């Protein structure tokens, strides 16, 4: 029996990074995925959501998306036939969408809109460029095989498990059944801010293949003994370590007597390097110099795509010298200096002043000593004032007791007296300096 070829593409995020040097990347890589899928003989193309990066794309983004999505429809004669729909009104399917190579698509969280409002994928369906799935199914025949694609587009994570149970899709007898989603599932979470309610065990059994978008790095797992595939996005939207380690691409599936999966790596993806640099008591000059050396070293490495500037993300970690401040490190200047050779992004949020580590250690010690809340607060106040000039002029314990007793005015008067004496001393010192200079 002849097999049926299905291409699975996920999360193109067309228009992401618009206005930056990377604004064409999402279009280049989506076009490559579509064109190569056709070149591999795809009879159907399935897109797992987030075609667009925003709910209301700008006209310039629409124009490029329409050009790319028209390619499969113009690609010769259709070799598959839509034989059945389940919970899908056939009036929603344009005859144009069944020409050439049909494209079936979910909408993702980036495209989801309030009920009653048309989202971008629904607009593409109205134009005849895709067939949109959300809580419904399509059955195609091709190559002597039936394939049933059951799709659930994105819903808010807190409702995903309940919504999937309410939909409760059932495999079609005699067909190869594919369940397609755009959600976080179990440990496969796109963002630390998400709390998925859907677990792998919640996926309904009986399907031959489970496909999930939303997760931007490729992964292969299993559900109910069958493959669970996360194709990953075709464009990098997060400059994190896994995005540098796992290449971008799409899947070609051949469905015959069995299932054959092949991941196709994109050739036009921009090279991306991710490095972590750790410092211990470093000065701003030392960090600046080390970063520039590291960037030059990375730029000597072999490249897969010499036609585009590489991306480099450096994550700076560790501690600064005592006199150094993180704000003094000019990461923008370095990015500008290397702009003709790379797109450089430097993260310095994990660089800390040494005092931070000391205070964390002190808090641990205070906790271990099991001091009262008042005594702990007293120790913290003393520690905060320890490095202040003329700290001996403060009666810290008396100041603390006044604050605890809500005698704020008296406490402020004590502080004002100390400050006034410090100002007078400073003025006198400057006058003495002027006398010495003359």
N, C-alpha and C positions, 0 to 999 in steps of 0.2 A: 504494500500500500504506500502510495506517495505521501510524503509528509507535508505539513502546512507550516509556513515560516512566519513567525511573529517577531517584530522588533519592539522592544520595551525601552522607552526613554523616560527619564524622570527629571523634574525640577529644572527646566531651562532658565527660569527667572529672567526672562527677557526684559531688558531695561535696567537691570541692576548695575550700580556704579555709573549711572548716567551722569555725564558732565565731568567724568574723570578720564584719565588716559586709558582706562579699561572699559569704556562704555560700549565698545563693539564686540568685546569678548563673548558675551552671552549669545549674541546673534551668530557670530562665526562658528561657535561650537554647536549650537542647535542646528544650524544649516549643515554642518559636517555630519552630525548624527543622522539627520534625515536623508541626506544624499547617500551616505554609506549604507544605511539600512536598505535603501532601494537597490543599491549596488549588490548587496548580499542576497537579493531576491525576496525581500519581505513582501508578504501578501496582505498583511495587516500591520498597522502601527498603533501601539498603545502608549499614551502619555499619562503618567501617573500624577498629574497635578502641578500647580505653580508654573504654568507656561509663562505667565507674566509675573513680574516682581511686585506689582501694585494692583489694587482693585480697580483703579481708573487710570489706565496707561495713557500717556501723552500720545498725540497724533504721530509723531516721528517713530515711536515704538510700534504702534499699530501698523504703520506702513511696512516696516521691515518684517514683522511677524506674518502679515498676510502674504508677502512674497514667498516666505519660506514654506508656509503651510499650504500654498497652492501647488507646490512641486509634486507631492504624492498623487494628487488628483489628476495631474497632467501626464502621469507616468503610464502610458499605454492603456491596455484594456484590463478591467477588473478581473482577477482570477478567483475571487471569493464571492459568495452569494449570501445575503442576509436572509435567513429562512424563518427567523422567529424573534420576537421581542417579548420580554417579561416586564410588566409594569412600566413600559415605555411606550408612549403614544407615538405611533408611526408617523403622525402628521408633523411631529417635531423634527423628523429626519428628512433633510433635503435630498432629492434625487442626485444632486451634484455630489453629495458626500459619499455616494456609493460608486463613483467613477474612479478609475485608476486604482490607487491603493487607499482603501478607507482608513481614516484616522479616528480612533476612539480615545476620548480624553475625560479625565476627572478634573474637577476644579480643586485647587489647594487652599490652604489657609490664607495665602497672600491674595487670593482672588475671591474668597468667600464674602458675600455681601448679605445685608439684612434681607429676610424673606420678603419677596415681592419686588425686589430690585434685581435687575439683570446683571449677572457677573460676566467677566470677559469671555469665559469659555462658552457660556450660553450665547453670547453674541457671535462667537465663531461658529457655533452650530447653526444659528439663524442665517449665516452667510454661506452655509453648505461646506465649510472647511473641516469640521469635525463632527463626531456624534458624541454628545455629552452623556455621561452616566452618573447618576446619583440615586442609589437605592433601586436600581433596575438592572436588567441584563439584556444581552444581545447574543443570539446564536447564529454563527456563520458556518457555511460549508465551503470547504476548499481542499484540494488535494485528496479527495476521498475521505476527509475527516470532518467531524463536527467539532467546533470549539465554542464554548459558552463563556462569555466574559461578564462577570458579575461585578458591578462597581459601586463603591461607596465613597463619594467625594468627602472632603474634609468637613468635620463638625467640631465644635469646641471640645477640647480634650476631656473636660469634666463630664461630658455627655456621651462620649464615644462608645463606651461599653454598653450603656443602656440603649443607645440608638441602633447599634449593630444587632442586639438581641431582638429589638422590635422589628427590624427589617427581616432578620432571620432568613437569609437566602438559602435556597436548596439547589444542590447540583442537578444538572439536567442529565437524565439517563441517556447513555449512548454517546455522550459528548466528552471532550476533554474540558474540564471545568477549571476556570481561572478566577480567583477572588482577588480583586484589586482595591487597595485602600490608599488613603493619604492621611496617616495618623502616626503618632508615637505609639510604639507597642513595647510594653515591658521595659527592659533595660535599654531599648533602642530609642533614645530621646534626643531630639534635635537641640534643645536648649535647656539649661539648668533651671530656667523659670517654669518649665512645663512639668506637670504632674499627671502622667497618663493614667487613665482608668482602664485602659485596654491592655490585657496581657496576652501572651501567645496562646495560652490555654483557652482564652475567650473566643478565639477564631473558630468559626463553625467547622466541624469535621466534614470529611467526604470530598473535599476539593483536591484536584490533582496538583495545583500550583497556587501559591500565595505570593502576591506582589504588593510591595508597599513603597510609596513615595514619602516625601517629607524629610527623611533622614538623608543628609547630604554626602555621606561617605558610603561607598559600596560595602555590602555585607551579605553573606550567605548563611542562612540558618535553616531550621526546619520547624514545621508545625504539623502535629498529628502524623508524623512520619513522612511528610511530603515537603518539598523545597519551599522555603520562605526566602524571597529574594528582595534585597534593598538595592536597586541599581545605583543610587547616589545621584547627586545633581550633575548636570553637564557643565556647570560653571561654579567657581569657588566664590562663595559668599561669606565664608568665615575663614579668616587667616589663622587657622589653628594647626597643631602638629599633624593630626590625622589627615588633613587636607593636602599636606605636602607628601605624605607617605603613600596615600591611596590614589591612583590615577583616576581621571574622569573618563566616562565612556557610556556605553549602553549595552543592552543584551540582545543577542539574536537567539531565538528559540526555534527549534525544529520539532514539531509534534507529529510523530508517526506511530510506530508500534510502542515507542517509548518517548522520552523527552531528552533532547540534547540542548544544553545551555552553552553559550559562548559569550564571554565578555569582550567587547570591542573597544580598545582604548583609543581615545581621540588623539589625533596628531596635531591639531591646531591649538591645544590648550597651552596657555602660557606657563613656562617653567616657574615653579614656586619652591623656595627654600625657606625652611623654618629652623631657627637656631635659638637656643637658650644660653645666655651668658651670665655666669654667676660671679659676683664681686664680694670682696671682704674688706671693708674699710677703705674703699677706693676714693680717690679724689676725682673731681670732675674732669681734669686733664687726663688722668689715667683711663677713665671710662671712654672719653671721646677718642683717644688714641686707639684703645682696644677695639672699639666698634668699627673704626675706619679700617683697621688691619683685617678684622673679620670679614667686612664687606668685600674688600679686595681679594681675600682668599676665596670667598664664595664665587666671585665673578670669574675665577679661573677654572671652575669646575665644568665638566662636560654638560652640554645643553641638548635637549631634545628638539626644541623649537627656537632656532636662531633668528627667526623672522619677527619675534616680538621681544620687547624688553622683559627680562625676568622679574618676578616679584620676590622680595626678600622681607621676611618678618623676623625681627630680632626681639626677643623677650629678655629684658634686663632684670636680674634678680640679685638679692643679697643686700649688703649694707654699704653705706657711704662713709667716708671719713667724717670725723666729728664736726669739722668746720664746714662740710659740704651740704648743699641743699639740692634736692631733686630738681627744683624749678630752674636751677642754674644750667642744667644740661640741655643744650639746644638741639633736640632731635630733628627739628624742622630744617635747621641749617645743614645737617648731614644729609638729609633726604634731598635737599636742593643740590648739594654738591655732587651727588651721585645720580641725579635725575636723567642725565644723558646715557646712563648705563643700566639703570634698574629702577623699578618702583619700590622704594624702601619705606617700610613701616616699622617704627621702633616703639615698643611698649616699655614704659619705665615705671608703671604703677607698682611693680613689685620691688623697686629699689627703696630701701628704708634707711632712715637715720639710725645710727647705732643705739640711740636712746630707746627706740621702740622695743628692741630685743631686751634691753635691760629692764624696762618697765614690765614687760610680760613675765620675765623671770621673777621680778619682785612680787608681782601679783600671785604667782604660784607659791612663792615662799610664805606670803601672808596667809594664803588659804591653808597651807600646811600647818601654820602656827595656830590656826583656828581662833584668830582674834575676833573680838566683837566688831560690829559694823562701825561704831564710833572710833575704835582704836585703828581699824583699817583705814578709814577716811583720814584720820590724823596722820598716819604714816605717809599716805599718798600726798597730802598737802606739804608735809615736811620735805618729801622727795622732790616735789615740783619746785620748791623754793631753794633747793640746795645749791643750784648753780647760779642763782641770781646774785648780782653784785650787791655787797653790803647786806647779805641775808641775815647777818648777826644782829642787825638793827630791828628785825622783826621778832616779836615774841609770838612764835607760831602757835603755841598751845593756847595762849590767851586769846589770840585772834580766832582760833577755831571755836573755843568755848563761847565767844560772843556771837558767832554765826549760828551755832547750834541753838543758843538761847533766843534767836531771832532779834538780837540787838545789832541790827545791820548798821544803823547810823554810827554807833560807837566804834564798830569795827572799821568803817570807812574813815572816820576821823583819825584812827590810829594809822591807817595806811597813808592818808594824806600827810600826816606829820612826818612820816618817814620819807615820802616822796619829796616834800618840801625841803627837807634837810639835804637830800641827795642833789636836788637842783641847785641849792645854794653852794654846795661843795663843788659841783661841776662848774658853775660860773666863776668861782674863785680860782679853780684850777686853770681855766682858760685865760683869765687875767694874768695869772702868774706866768703862763706860757708866752703871752704877748710881751710881757716885760722882759723875759729872757731873750726873745728874738730881736728885740730892739737893743 
